[in-house]
Amino acid sequence: MSDEEQRQRVKAMVRREKDADCPELVVLGAEAILGGGLVHHRCKEGDPSESLKLTPEAAEYVGIDMSVHDRPETGG
């Protein structure tokens, strides 16, 4: 997924979840968290950053890799 496609999808999620119209939305980062995903964004350059917590399905929709990674080995 391209950065622009992810931005458009995050913009749609922000509109739906926060009832906010952000035509100049800037995605600062997106990450998988326990129970879903977290998108850091701002409505336009210069605005304070905000975070939007997403369900696992919504996180996948906006392009967050939700696959389970192996835990690194710990020494014994």
N, C-alpha and C positions, 0 to 999 in steps of 0.2 A: 504494500500500500504506500502510495506517495505521501509526502508531508502535507500536501494540499488536501488530499482526500481525507487524511486523518483530521486536519483542521476543520474541514466541513462537517465531519461526523461529530467531533467534539462540540462544535458550534451548535449543532442540532440537539445534542444531549444537554448542553447548558440551557438552551432555550426551553427544553422540556422539563428539566429537573429544577431549574432556578427561576423559570419564567423571566429570563433576561435575554434581550436581543443584543448580540455582540457582533455586528458585521465585520469589525476589525480584529476579531479574536486572535490572540497569540497563544500558541501552545508552548509552554515552557518545559514540560516533561510529562511522561506518563509511565507508570510502573504498576506491576502486579503487587497486590498486598493480600494478606490473609482475608479471604471472603470476597475478593473482587479486585478492583483496580482503583488507582488514584491518578487523576489528571490535574496537573498544575497549569494554570492559565491566567491570562488577564484579558479584559474586554478590549483594550487597545493599548498601544505602547505608552508607557508612562503611568498607567493605572497600577494600583497595588495588586499583587498576585493573589489568586484564590485557588482553592482546591475543591475538586468534585469527586466524591466517592462513588464508585460504580459497582453494580452487580457484576458477577463473572461474565454474564452474557453481554452486558453493555460494554464491559472492558474489552472483550474479544471484538465486538463491533467497531470500536474505535482503534483497533490494531494493537492492543496490548497482548503480549505473549503470555498466555495463561497456562502453558504446559508446566508440568512438575519437573523440576531439575533434581538430579541426584545430589544428596548432601555430600560435601567433601569428607573424606576419611579423616578421622581424628586419631592421633597417636595413642598408643596404649601402653 
